Amino acid sequence: MKRLWCYFTIILGLLLGACSDNSNSGGSNNAVGAGPGPAPDTRFLDDQALNWSVTGVFSSASSCGGCHSASRVGDAPAVMRAPNAITDTVPSVTGEDISPYSGWNSSVMANAFTDPYFRAKMKLETEQFPELAGFIEDKCLTCHAPMARTHAHQTGTSLEIEDCALLTDGCYRADSAVEEPHAREAISCTVCHQIDAQVLDGSVNSGNYTIADLPDPVIYGPYQSPVTNAMENQTIYIPQYGMQTQVSEVCASCHDLFTPTLDVATDLPTGENFPEQTPYTEWLNSDYAVGGSHEQSCQDCHMGRMADAFMTRIAVKRNGDVNSNWPERTPFFSHEMVGGNAWLLDLMETYRKELGLTHVSSAGELANRAARTREFLKAAATLSVTNENYTGDTLSFDLTVTNHTGHKFPTSFPSRRAWLAVRVTDASSDTIVFESGFPDETGRLSVDRAFTAEDCLAPRKAGGFDSAPCYQPHLDQVSTSTDIPIYEAVMAGTDGAITQVLLYADSHLKDNRILPQGFDIASAPEAIWPVGVGGDGDFLPGSDSVHYSLPLGNGLGSLSVEAVLFYQTVRPSFVDSTKGQHEWIEHFQIMAASQPPTAEVLGQVTFNLP
């Protein structure tokens, strides 16, 4: 049975989007935040953190940055420096450094292995399924420590057999990863630029990308006729044009993630896959896909694409000089890798020392990237109001959330949520007469107390468990303060009960995340259909409208109304369910208690009625 289970789970390709490892990452003898916390991680407090040696087919990002860096301030012609004005087509000698290494260095991609929620959530899954612990870590590290995991399997080194009976070729474990700088550098230059053209057919997901082994490693780039001599002389790589570097399919190789479902009663695989996150498939079924009316690739939005007219050389000499004979290129991407998780960047900034980041990012860099992420998030969705009316004792109006992303809003890991908040004030007395959806200082809503009840978070539920009190159903009408429209994906296990355990996830109790523009349910795969929104005629591709009808009573003066669209990357039920024995779980709990997941304001409207 074990070998059958192994065979089946290998075929399904277990890869979790929030993972941890099996290592000791420091003691618990430092007072941090809410109590004893992680000691400073001092494994890489020297040059090894950045300048590790070539390992198999992989090189450090700093070695790439030696040439793919901006020219010195004041040097002409300028290379990879921001233009003076948005309409300028050439770099400015005094402009901001927009080189790939500068953009990538403080991104979540660069810290995918260091991410404390990743570590804690993954370790929780291995505690839930100890017999699968090695397999889970190995598959998770395929995307969270891809250089180290790929190298281990290409060379047969750093693989552990004893704890990996379910795999005949061994597992790459987090105990190894935490000790290796090429693991801790996570999703680096020589990962994405070595993924081969197999991804172009759109069938590669869940970490099933291919990277060629030695002896002749190829590095792919987005430009035709690459200048080869300099790179071949300075590195182990043969540069080639690779269309895959420019298309969304290369991102799908990790960011579309399907996990096998384990039966809640038996912990055996059911043979079904669960769509843990599917931003690529959502994009493919939107107006943002190739040929659509809003055509944009993942790279166009998330990598900091400069205007098409902007042209720059993409490298300098090792000594920093500019070679004027090298061609200027367009389009150019700054490699910001900006996404939707400002809170994680804030958390890593606060705990730089504890996470061992002091030699890979300067103080303030992660906070600056968090600020850039918040700016980026504000373009994800807009909030508008229509049909405002105050008649008798009832205030009514409609709020519409419009999705401006090329995927569902919010998308990615299922801990994310967005919601609407409304506050009505009697302007004559400054008295709040209605309030709904405003979070407290810890980012929690009034309804979260019920949603985080012990029975709601239990990995296994009693027979016939009623999940209704554990989440907010989709709302089209709001009339009370507990009616909070929340956009989220809520997972259910094989028993039909709500779950936060990824490998128990079998279906959705609710998925009312706002669809991208152009979404056609007739042609989209069932895996990404909305769930629980039936009968809501305002839930449309690209937007959703909610109708407010608030009985406020008589005797009020003029009313001032404030409506806010909030977003949160890790909702309280996912924080509170991340409880276990491993110290990395404890560390995350301490960090999250001292710096809870923030409620980001993405949109706001106000209006007054007499």
C-alpha positions as a printed NumPy array, in Angstrom:
array([[  0.   ,   0.   ,   0.   ],
       [  2.829,   2.432,   0.816],
       [  4.442,   1.944,  -2.583],
       [  1.066,   2.356,  -4.299],
       [  0.532,   5.551,  -2.351],
       [  4.002,   6.746,  -3.291],
       [  3.465,   5.995,  -6.97 ],
       [  0.14 ,   7.777,  -7.002],
       [  1.33 ,  10.868,  -5.193],
       [  4.357,  11.153,  -7.458],
       [  2.095,  11.127, -10.513],
       [ -0.1  ,  13.807,  -9.017],
       [  2.927,  15.973,  -8.292],
       [  2.636,  17.18 ,  -4.749],
       [  3.767,  20.775,  -4.484],
       [  2.503,  23.124,  -1.826],
       [  2.359,  26.884,  -2.203],
       [  3.163,  27.591,   1.443],
       [  5.86 ,  25.364,   2.857],
       [  8.391,  24.924,   5.63 ],
       [ 11.318,  22.703,   6.322],
       [ 12.541,  20.23 ,   8.873],
       [ 15.515,  22.106,  10.263],
       [ 16.703,  23.719,  13.446],
       [ 16.803,  27.376,  12.494],
       [ 18.   ,  28.752,  15.791],
       [ 17.11 ,  28.58 ,  19.437],
       [ 14.256,  30.094,  21.361],
       [ 16.304,  32.052,  23.847],
       [ 15.843,  35.6  ,  22.576],
       [ 13.021,  37.844,  23.692],
       [ 11.379,  38.911,  20.428],
       [  7.962,  40.461,  20.022],
       [  5.382,  38.643,  22.116],
       [  7.83 ,  36.374,  23.929],
       [ 10.827,  34.064,  23.467],
       [ 11.592,  33.977,  19.77 ],
       [ 14.14 ,  32.89 ,  17.206],
       [ 17.778,  33.618,  17.864],
       [ 19.635,  35.44 ,  15.075],
       [ 20.41 ,  33.07 ,  12.21 ],
       [ 24.179,  33.388,  11.767],
       [ 24.791,  30.631,   9.212],
       [ 25.674,  33.081,   6.448],
       [ 26.988,  36.277,   7.989],
       [ 29.926,  36.633,   5.59 ],
       [ 30.563,  36.828,   1.875],
       [ 29.166,  33.327,   1.357],
       [ 25.643,  34.68 ,   1.695],
       [ 26.022,  36.506,  -1.606],
       [ 29.083,  35.218,  -3.406],
       [ 28.792,  31.451,  -3.297],
       [ 30.646,  29.421,  -5.883],
       [ 29.153,  27.996,  -9.05 ],
       [ 27.174,  24.909,  -8.047],
       [ 26.361,  22.577, -10.906],
       [ 24.434,  24.622, -13.465],
       [ 23.661,  27.438, -11.026],
       [ 25.435,  30.687, -10.16 ],
       [ 24.746,  33.317,  -7.538],
       [ 22.666,  36.37 ,  -8.344],
       [ 25.594,  38.559,  -7.308],
       [ 27.748,  36.976, -10.027],
       [ 25.083,  37.891, -12.591],
       [ 24.841,  41.341, -11.065],
       [ 28.557,  41.877, -11.636],
       [ 27.758,  42.731, -15.251],
       [ 23.98 ,  43.142, -15.321],
       [ 24.172,  46.224, -13.086],
       [ 23.542,  49.892, -13.691],
       [ 26.347,  52.137, -14.805],
       [ 27.978,  54.405, -12.259],
       [ 26.138,  57.629, -11.478],
       [ 27.344,  60.29 , -13.871],
       [ 28.833,  57.88 , -16.416],
       [ 27.72 ,  58.321, -20.002],
       [ 26.187,  56.648, -21.81 ],
       [ 23.966,  55.615, -18.931],
       [ 23.009,  51.951, -18.607],
       [ 19.917,  50.653, -16.801],
       [ 19.145,  53.906, -15.025],
       [ 15.631,  55.34 , -14.948],
       [ 14.868,  58.122, -17.442],
       [ 14.368,  61.693, -16.27 ],
       [ 10.765,  61.714, -17.482],
       [  8.26 ,  59.028, -18.302],
       [  8.375,  60.05 , -21.965],
       [ 12.175,  59.826, -22.213],
       [ 13.554,  56.974, -24.29 ],
       [ 17.084,  56.808, -22.851],
       [ 18.496,  56.202, -19.354],
       [ 19.573,  59.193, -17.287],
       [ 23.123,  59.343, -15.898],
       [ 21.618,  60.263, -12.502],
       [ 18.528,  58.076, -12.656],
       [ 17.527,  55.349, -10.216],
       [ 19.248,  51.973, -10.578],
       [ 16.71 ,  49.779, -12.413],
       [ 19.042,  46.878, -13.16 ],
       [ 17.793,  43.287, -12.76 ],
       [ 19.882,  42.558,  -9.668],
       [ 18.732,  45.72 ,  -7.917],
       [ 15.086,  44.952,  -8.695],
       [ 15.209,  41.293,  -7.679],
       [ 17.291,  41.567,  -4.502],
       [ 14.582,  42.602,  -2.04 ],
       [ 11.687,  40.815,  -3.695],
       [  9.553,  38.034,  -2.254],
       [ 10.985,  35.811,  -5.025],
       [ 14.48 ,  36.312,  -3.612],
       [ 13.178,  35.383,  -0.157],
       [ 10.887,  32.496,  -1.069],
       [ 12.834,  30.11 ,   1.148],
       [ 13.313,  32.581,   4.017],
       [  9.597,  33.434,   4.22 ],
       [  8.586,  32.538,   7.811],
       [  4.957,  31.767,   6.884],
       [  6.145,  29.418,   4.144],
       [  8.287,  27.588,   6.667],
       [  5.628,  27.364,   9.352],
       [  2.775,  26.323,   7.068],
       [  4.848,  23.666,   5.368],
       [  6.074,  22.259,   8.668],
       [  2.48 ,  22.079,   9.861],
       [  1.627,  19.899,   6.852],
       [  4.567,  17.591,   7.571],
       [  3.396,  17.233,  11.168],
       [ -0.091,  16.374,   9.944],
       [  1.348,  13.764,   7.549],
       [  4.659,  12.608,   9.101],
       [  4.97 ,   9.625,   6.764],
       [  4.985,  12.052,   3.832],
       [  7.228,  14.671,   5.456],
       [ 10.257,  14.079,   3.239],
       [  8.201,  13.915,   0.08 ],
       [  6.326,  17.113,   0.968],
       [  9.541,  19.026,   1.646],
       [ 11.221,  17.765,  -1.512],
       [  8.331,  18.782,  -3.742],
       [  7.755,  22.089,  -1.999],
       [ 11.419,  23.05 ,  -2.349],
       [ 11.089,  22.495,  -6.091],
       [  9.736,  26.045,  -6.248],
       [ 10.875,  27.569,  -2.942],
       [ 14.545,  26.508,  -3.199],
       [ 14.692,  25.498,  -6.865],
       [ 18.438,  25.754,  -7.45 ],
       [ 19.349,  23.552,  -4.5  ],
       [ 16.602,  21.009,  -5.062],
       [ 17.343,  20.724,  -8.799],
       [ 21.095,  20.394,  -8.161],
       [ 20.504,  17.708,  -5.545],
       [ 18.482,  15.614,  -7.961],
       [ 20.84 ,  16.207, -10.879],
       [ 23.878,  15.114,  -8.883],
       [ 22.414,  12.761,  -6.275],
       [ 23.965,  14.85 ,  -3.48 ],
       [ 22.194,  16.199,  -0.383],
       [ 19.46 ,  13.599,  -0.817],
       [ 18.236,  11.691,   2.222],
       [ 16.965,   8.164,   1.786],
       [ 16.228,   7.02 ,   5.328],
       [ 13.274,   9.349,   5.894],
       [ 12.046,   9.178,   2.293],
       [ 10.8  ,   5.615,   1.924],
       [  8.076,   6.803,  -0.425],
       [ 10.613,   7.94 ,  -3.008],
       [ 13.124,   5.593,  -4.57 ],
       [ 15.474,   8.415,  -5.566],
       [ 15.536,  10.159,  -2.211],
       [ 14.28 ,  13.518,  -0.999],
       [ 15.931,  16.889,  -0.813],
       [ 15.188,  17.993,   2.74 ],
       [ 14.921,  21.384,   4.362],
       [ 17.597,  20.353,   6.871],
       [ 19.997,  20.489,   3.927],
       [ 18.438,  23.573,   2.361],
       [ 18.836,  25.773,   5.411],
       [ 22.588,  25.087,   5.39 ],
       [ 23.148,  25.839,   1.702],
       [ 23.383,  29.386,   0.302],
       [ 22.085,  28.35 ,  -3.12 ],
       [ 18.918,  27.132,  -1.387],
       [ 18.487,  30.279,   0.65 ],
       [ 18.815,  32.442,  -2.483],
       [ 15.518,  30.878,  -3.603],
       [ 14.177,  31.937,  -7.017],
       [ 17.268,  33.492,  -8.533],
       [ 18.527,  34.534, -11.968],
       [ 19.818,  31.171, -13.133],
       [ 16.547,  29.426, -12.302],
       [ 14.113,  31.383, -14.457],
       [ 16.662,  31.926, -17.232],
       [ 17.455,  28.207, -17.555],
       [ 13.902,  26.839, -17.693],
       [ 13.648,  25.319, -21.148],
       [ 11.1  ,  25.787, -23.928],
       [  8.983,  22.844, -22.772],
       [  6.852,  25.352, -20.857],
       [  5.67 ,  27.019, -24.059],
       [  2.868,  24.526, -24.615],
       [  1.19 ,  25.68 , -21.38 ],
       [  1.081,  22.216, -19.808],
       [  3.855,  22.716, -17.227],
       [  2.664,  23.482, -13.704],
       [  3.209,  22.471, -10.072],
       [  6.997,  22.75 , -10.36 ],
       [  7.418,  20.372, -13.285],
       [  9.805,  22.668, -15.199],
       [ 12.984,  21.3  , -16.798],
       [ 16.511,  22.685, -16.429],
       [ 19.295,  21.056, -18.474],
       [ 22.292,  19.524, -16.696],
       [ 25.995,  19.968, -17.481],
       [ 28.218,  19.937, -19.523],
       [ 26.931,  22.872, -21.604],
       [ 24.466,  24.938, -19.585],
       [ 22.423,  27.342, -21.668],
       [ 21.128,  30.641, -20.311],
       [ 18.039,  31.993, -22.075],
       [ 17.203,  35.642, -22.599],
       [ 14.438,  37.673, -24.277],
       [ 16.55 ,  39.282, -27.007],
       [ 17.362,  37.982, -30.465],
       [ 21.054,  37.723, -31.461],
       [ 22.575,  37.881, -27.974],
       [ 26.148,  39.115, -27.542],
       [ 27.812,  35.857, -26.536],
       [ 31.539,  36.387, -26.097],
       [ 31.495,  38.378, -22.862],
       [ 29.203,  35.924, -21.068],
       [ 30.97 ,  32.827, -22.344],
       [ 34.329,  34.27 , -21.243],
       [ 33.107,  35.275, -17.787],
       [ 30.646,  32.491, -16.919],
       [ 29.849,  28.837, -17.588],
       [ 26.814,  29.774, -19.692],
       [ 26.064,  29.813, -23.402],
       [ 23.547,  32.632, -24.   ],
       [ 20.63 ,  31.942, -26.341],
       [ 17.354,  33.582, -27.25 ],
       [ 14.454,  31.923, -25.431],
       [ 10.885,  32.94 , -26.15 ],
       [  9.83 ,  31.283, -22.891],
       [ 11.418,  34.094, -20.857],
       [  8.83 ,  36.538, -22.214],
       [  5.598,  34.593, -21.763],
       [  3.278,  33.827, -18.873],
       [  3.766,  30.089, -19.303],
       [  7.176,  30.232, -17.607],
       [  5.509,  31.703, -14.512],
       [  2.806,  29.04 , -14.642],
       [  5.439,  26.353, -14.073],
       [  5.274,  27.194, -10.361],
       [  2.376,  29.603,  -9.925],
       [ -0.293,  27.247, -11.223],
       [ -0.394,  24.651,  -8.482],
       [ -2.494,  21.509,  -8.195],
       [ -2.185,  19.392,  -5.068],
       [ -3.42 ,  15.834,  -4.5  ],
       [ -6.305,  15.358,  -2.118],
       [ -5.957,  13.013,   0.852],
       [ -9.093,  11.515,   2.35 ],
       [ -9.792,  13.052,   5.761],
       [-10.791,   9.7  ,   7.248],
       [ -7.928,   7.571,   5.93 ],
       [ -5.125,   9.963,   4.865],
       [ -5.   ,   8.052,   1.574],
       [ -5.07 ,   9.769,  -1.844],
       [ -8.455,  10.049,  -3.513],
       [ -7.049,  10.343,  -7.021],
       [ -8.261,  13.929,  -7.369],
       [ -6.291,  17.146,  -7.73 ],
       [ -7.188,  20.397,  -5.978],
       [ -6.487,  23.808,  -7.609],
       [ -4.562,  25.358,  -4.724],
       [ -3.75 ,  28.419,  -6.84 ],
       [ -4.314,  29.077, -10.551],
       [ -3.413,  32.642, -11.56 ],
       [ -2.128,  31.48 , -14.959],
       [ -5.282,  29.54 , -15.818],
       [ -7.383,  32.491, -14.665],
       [ -5.297,  34.792, -16.887],
       [ -5.61 ,  32.381, -19.813],
       [ -9.401,  32.727, -19.567],
       [ -9.42 ,  36.532, -19.408],
       [ -9.125,  39.514, -21.724],
       [ -5.497,  39.84 , -20.593],
       [ -4.403,  36.631, -22.365],
       [ -2.667,  36.665, -25.729],
       [ -5.019,  38.166, -28.309],
       [ -7.334,  39.635, -25.666],
       [ -8.501,  43.228, -25.592],
       [ -6.251,  43.993, -22.587],
       [ -3.363,  41.699, -23.554],
       [ -0.627,  41.708, -20.906],
       [  1.674,  38.941, -19.714],
       [  2.588,  38.199, -16.116],
       [  5.942,  39.872, -16.781],
       [  4.288,  43.04 , -18.105],
       [  2.569,  43.635, -14.755],
       [  4.883,  42.106, -12.176],
       [  8.433,  42.701, -13.458],
       [  8.482,  46.476, -13.854],
       [  8.316,  46.8  , -17.636],
       [  9.551,  50.143, -18.936],
       [  7.833,  51.919, -21.817],
       [  8.438,  50.255, -25.177],
       [ 10.291,  53.313, -26.433],
       [ 12.835,  53.102, -23.603],
       [ 16.124,  51.542, -24.714],
       [ 19.19 ,  50.608, -22.705],
       [ 22.213,  48.367, -22.787],
       [ 21.681,  45.45 , -20.444],
       [ 25.219,  45.044, -19.105],
       [ 28.421,  46.828, -18.172],
       [ 31.957,  45.501, -18.104],
       [ 33.235,  43.766, -14.966],
       [ 35.057,  46.973, -13.981],
       [ 31.857,  49.   , -14.361],
       [ 32.787,  50.664, -17.635],
       [ 30.281,  50.889, -20.476],
       [ 30.972,  49.233, -23.801],
       [ 29.348,  51.512, -26.363],
       [ 29.488,  48.765, -28.967],
       [ 27.014,  46.601, -27.11 ],
       [ 23.465,  46.954, -28.453],
       [ 20.639,  48.826, -26.769],
       [ 17.586,  46.711, -26.018],
       [ 13.838,  47.081, -25.702],
       [ 11.577,  46.123, -24.034],
       [ 13.378,  46.328, -20.717],
       [ 12.178,  44.848, -17.415],
       [ 13.562,  46.079, -14.09 ],
       [ 12.896,  42.685, -12.429],
       [ 11.055,  44.202,  -9.461],
       [  8.97 ,  41.028,  -9.109],
       [  6.381,  43.085,  -7.232],
       [  3.339,  41.137,  -6.039],
       [  0.636,  41.266,  -3.385],
       [  2.377,  40.592,  -0.072],
       [  3.556,  43.812,   1.545],
       [  3.045,  42.383,   5.038],
       [  5.563,  39.601,   4.436],
       [  8.187,  42.146,   3.359],
       [  7.466,  44.207,   6.486],
       [  7.818,  41.096,   8.638],
       [ 11.144,  40.159,   7.064],
       [ 12.397,  43.713,   7.53 ],
       [ 11.559,  43.571,  11.235],
       [ 13.17 ,  40.141,  11.659],
       [ 16.142,  40.542,   9.29 ],
       [ 18.612,  39.411,  11.92 ],
       [ 16.546,  36.461,  13.114],
       [ 16.   ,  35.288,   9.519],
       [ 19.661,  35.691,   8.542],
       [ 19.04 ,  38.465,   6.023],
       [ 21.502,  41.089,   7.252],
       [ 24.074,  40.226,   4.574],
       [ 21.673,  39.875,   1.667],
       [ 19.616,  43.043,   2.131],
       [ 20.438,  46.397,   3.666],
       [ 18.328,  47.934,   6.409],
       [ 15.259,  49.527,   4.866],
       [ 15.395,  47.694,   1.516],
       [ 12.599,  45.267,   2.347],
       [ 10.498,  48.098,   3.815],
       [ 10.989,  50.096,   0.631],
       [  9.83 ,  47.117,  -1.42 ],
       [  6.807,  46.786,   0.868],
       [  5.93 ,  50.416,   0.138],
       [  6.297,  49.765,  -3.591],
       [  4.053,  46.705,  -3.224],
       [  1.341,  48.768,  -1.53 ],
       [  1.498,  51.271,  -4.365],
       [  1.199,  48.421,  -6.863],
       [ -1.748,  46.893,  -4.99 ],
       [ -3.801,  50.057,  -5.293],
       [ -4.012,  49.453,  -9.037],
       [ -5.455,  45.949,  -8.526],
       [ -9.051,  47.015,  -7.925],
       [-11.225,  50.1  ,  -7.633],
       [-14.295,  50.882,  -5.554],
       [-17.22 ,  52.989,  -6.745],
       [-20.662,  53.958,  -5.439],
       [-23.989,  54.443,  -7.225],
       [-27.708,  54.834,  -6.408],
       [-27.183,  56.741,  -3.155],
       [-30.519,  57.441,  -1.445],
       [-31.754,  58.342,   2.047],
       [-35.517,  58.068,   2.316],
       [-37.448,  57.823,   5.544],
       [-35.248,  55.892,   7.932],
       [-33.369,  53.81 ,   5.327],
       [-30.046,  54.576,   3.679],
       [-29.406,  52.692,   0.452],
       [-26.564,  52.612,  -2.06 ],
       [-24.607,  50.158,  -4.213],
       [-20.854,  49.494,  -3.988],
       [-19.037,  48.039,  -6.986],
       [-15.589,  46.457,  -6.862],
       [-13.88 ,  46.347, -10.251],
       [-11.001,  43.926, -10.82 ],
       [ -8.121,  45.388, -12.873],
       [ -5.847,  42.35 , -12.664],
       [ -5.475,  39.585, -15.201],
       [ -6.621,  36.94 , -12.704],
       [ -9.074,  36.58 ,  -9.858],
       [ -9.014,  39.203,  -7.127],
       [ -7.516,  38.186,  -4.803],
       [ -5.586,  35.287,  -6.3  ],
       [ -2.808,  32.893,  -5.288],
       [ -2.496,  31.164,  -1.908],
       [ -5.957,  30.589,  -0.34 ],
       [ -5.206,  32.518,   2.856],
       [ -5.909,  35.802,   1.059],
       [ -9.104,  37.81 ,   1.283],
       [-10.593,  41.195,   0.381],
       [-13.686,  42.8  ,   1.894],
       [-15.9  ,  45.877,   2.074],
       [-16.285,  48.13 ,   5.085],
       [-18.844,  50.904,   5.578],
       [-19.166,  53.597,   8.249],
       [-22.149,  55.981,   8.418],
       [-21.924,  59.091,  10.565],
       [-24.656,  61.53 ,  11.567],
       [-22.909,  64.719,  10.496],
       [-24.97 ,  66.891,  12.84 ],
       [-23.698,  65.095,  15.957],
       [-20.593,  63.289,  14.701],
       [-22.166,  60.066,  15.936],
       [-21.492,  56.766,  14.158],
       [-24.915,  55.28 ,  13.384],
       [-23.744,  52.254,  11.393],
       [-20.41 ,  50.475,  11.037],
       [-19.487,  47.216,   9.345],
       [-16.242,  45.603,   8.226],
       [-13.606,  47.844,   9.797],
       [-10.754,  45.744,  11.245],
       [ -9.222,  46.237,  14.661],
       [ -5.542,  47.087,  15.161],
       [ -4.587,  43.429,  14.592],
       [ -6.337,  43.242,  11.211],
       [ -9.245,  41.167,  12.545],
       [-12.93 ,  41.623,  11.843],
       [-15.741,  41.266,  14.356],
       [-16.78 ,  38.012,  12.642],
       [-13.291,  36.5  ,  12.897],
       [-13.914,  35.408,  16.479],
       [-16.456,  32.893,  15.17 ],
       [-14.363,  31.955,  12.134],
       [-11.348,  31.103,  14.333],
       [-13.266,  28.989,  16.855],
       [-11.418,  25.82 ,  17.815],
       [-13.866,  23.491,  16.078],
       [-13.619,  25.504,  12.847],
       [ -9.829,  25.159,  12.811],
       [ -9.594,  21.501,  13.851],
       [ -7.869,  19.395,  11.141],
       [-10.536,  16.693,  11.522],
       [-14.151,  17.516,  12.25 ],
       [-16.872,  15.492,  13.94 ],
       [-19.287,  13.687,  11.654],
       [-21.938,  15.959,  10.18 ],
       [-19.982,  19.096,  11.123],
       [-21.753,  22.318,  10.155],
       [-19.243,  24.688,   8.537],
       [-21.712,  27.566,   8.14 ],
       [-20.562,  29.425,  11.306],
       [-16.914,  29.205,  10.155],
       [-17.019,  31.577,   7.178],
       [-19.075,  34.355,   5.628],
       [-21.167,  33.223,   2.657],
       [-21.217,  35.364,  -0.453],
       [-23.364,  38.46 ,   0.06 ],
       [-25.309,  40.478,  -2.46 ],
       [-27.386,  42.418,   0.116],
       [-26.176,  44.12 ,   3.31 ],
       [-28.532,  45.291,   6.038],
       [-26.758,  44.54 ,   9.373],
       [-23.327,  45.195,  10.851],
       [-22.392,  41.513,  10.652],
       [-23.065,  41.434,   6.919],
       [-19.484,  41.894,   5.675],
       [-18.938,  41.088,   1.987],
       [-15.722,  39.04 ,   1.927],
       [-14.058,  37.864,  -1.283],
       [-12.094,  34.669,  -0.643],
       [-11.589,  30.985,  -1.38 ],
       [-12.759,  28.646,   1.405],
       [-11.495,  25.064,   1.177],
       [-13.39 ,  21.908,   2.116],
       [-12.089,  18.403,   2.786],
       [-13.484,  15.112,   1.541],
       [-15.934,  15.169,   4.45 ],
       [-17.412,  18.421,   3.142],
       [-16.211,  20.379,   6.187],
       [-14.088,  23.527,   6.104],
       [-10.333,  22.924,   6.269],
       [ -7.092,  24.892,   6.364],
       [ -5.003,  21.751,   5.763],
       [ -3.822,  21.927,   2.154],
       [ -3.611,  18.19 ,   1.547],
       [ -7.149,  17.664,   2.794],
       [ -8.5  ,  20.254,   0.353],
       [-10.939,  18.59 ,  -2.031],
       [-13.313,  21.361,  -3.137],
       [-14.434,  24.901,  -2.387],
       [-17.239,  25.755,  -0.014],
       [-16.957,  29.251,  -1.42 ],
       [-14.938,  30.973,  -4.124],
       [-16.366,  34.399,  -4.815],
       [-13.087,  36.042,  -5.707],
       [-13.844,  38.603,  -8.384],
       [-13.282,  37.235, -11.868],
       [-10.961,  38.92 , -14.359],
       [-12.457,  40.871, -17.22 ],
       [-13.443,  38.686, -20.148],
       [-13.901,  35.535, -18.072],
       [-16.25 ,  33.108, -19.853],
       [-17.528,  30.3  , -17.66 ],
       [-18.629,  28.384, -20.77 ],
       [-15.037,  27.944, -21.928],
       [-13.132,  28.096, -18.613],
       [-12.22 ,  24.82 , -16.874],
       [-14.467,  23.858, -13.984],
       [-11.507,  24.044, -11.575],
       [-11.643,  27.852, -11.669],
       [-15.412,  28.399, -11.713],
       [-16.846,  30.605,  -8.944],
       [-18.538,  28.756,  -6.079],
       [-21.422,  29.948,  -3.924],
       [-22.452,  33.005,  -5.949],
       [-25.489,  31.5  ,  -7.661],
       [-28.364,  33.91 ,  -8.15 ],
       [-26.241,  37.048,  -7.838],
       [-26.852,  38.81 , -11.124],
       [-24.291,  41.5  , -10.277],
       [-21.392,  39.032,  -9.957],
       [-19.951,  39.573, -13.428],
       [-16.641,  39.07 , -15.235],
       [-14.487,  41.91 , -13.915],
       [-16.733,  43.222, -11.144],
       [-19.236,  42.642,  -8.359],
       [-21.859,  44.993,  -6.944],
       [-23.253,  44.819,  -3.403],
       [-26.553,  46.46 ,  -2.454],
       [-26.74 ,  48.217,   0.921],
       [-30.087,  48.867,   2.596],
       [-29.517,  50.157,   6.113],
       [-32.421,  50.939,   8.47 ],
       [-30.992,  53.774,  10.58 ],
       [-34.062,  55.037,  12.43 ],
       [-35.579,  58.526,  12.532],
       [-34.294,  61.83 ,  13.797],
       [-30.951,  61.857,  12.021],
       [-29.418,  64.843,  10.311],
       [-27.328,  64.725,   7.158],
       [-25.277,  61.575,   6.721],
       [-21.605,  61.112,   5.885],
       [-20.748,  57.723,   4.409],
       [-17.282,  56.177,   4.093],
       [-16.717,  52.915,   2.204],
       [-13.367,  51.101,   2.043],
       [-12.028,  48.112,   0.113],
       [ -9.575,  46.157,   2.287],
       [ -7.162,  43.338,   1.392],
       [ -5.198,  40.921,   3.585],
       [ -2.634,  38.286,   2.574],
       [ -3.047,  35.942,   5.571],
       [ -6.445,  35.962,   7.238],
       [ -6.799,  35.109,  10.943],
       [ -8.118,  31.573,  10.424],
       [ -4.875,  30.704,   8.642],
       [ -2.727,  32.385,  11.283],
       [ -4.538,  30.679,  14.16 ],
       [ -4.581,  27.251,  12.502],
       [ -0.789,  27.331,  12.072],
       [ -0.098,  25.689,  15.42 ],
       [  2.348,  22.834,  15.901],
       [  5.431,  21.516,  17.644],
       [  8.24 ,  22.603,  15.348],
       [ 10.159,  25.698,  16.367],
       [  9.608,  27.345,  12.999],
       [  5.878,  27.244,  13.654],
       [  6.51 ,  28.777,  17.065],
       [  8.696,  31.46 ,  15.484],
       [  5.981,  32.394,  13.011],
       [  3.395,  32.631,  15.789],
       [  5.644,  34.995,  17.743],
       [  6.277,  37.15 ,  14.69 ],
       [  2.607,  37.261,  13.685],
       [  1.54 ,  38.09 ,  17.249],
       [  3.934,  41.022,  17.455],
       [  3.241,  42.188,  13.883],
       [ -0.149,  40.828,  12.721],
       [ -1.066,  40.622,   9.017],
       [ -2.026,  44.078,   7.878],
       [ -5.338,  45.116,   6.358],
       [ -4.345,  47.067,   3.253],
       [ -6.594,  49.857,   1.952],
       [ -6.964,  49.422,  -1.803],
       [ -9.874,  51.769,  -2.482],
       [-12.065,  54.297,  -0.702],
       [-15.135,  56.407,  -1.502],
       [-17.051,  58.933,   0.568],
       [-20.33 ,  60.74 ,   0.   ],
       [-22.859,  62.855,   1.902],
       [-26.635,  62.78 ,   1.884],
       [-29.044,  65.344,   3.408]])
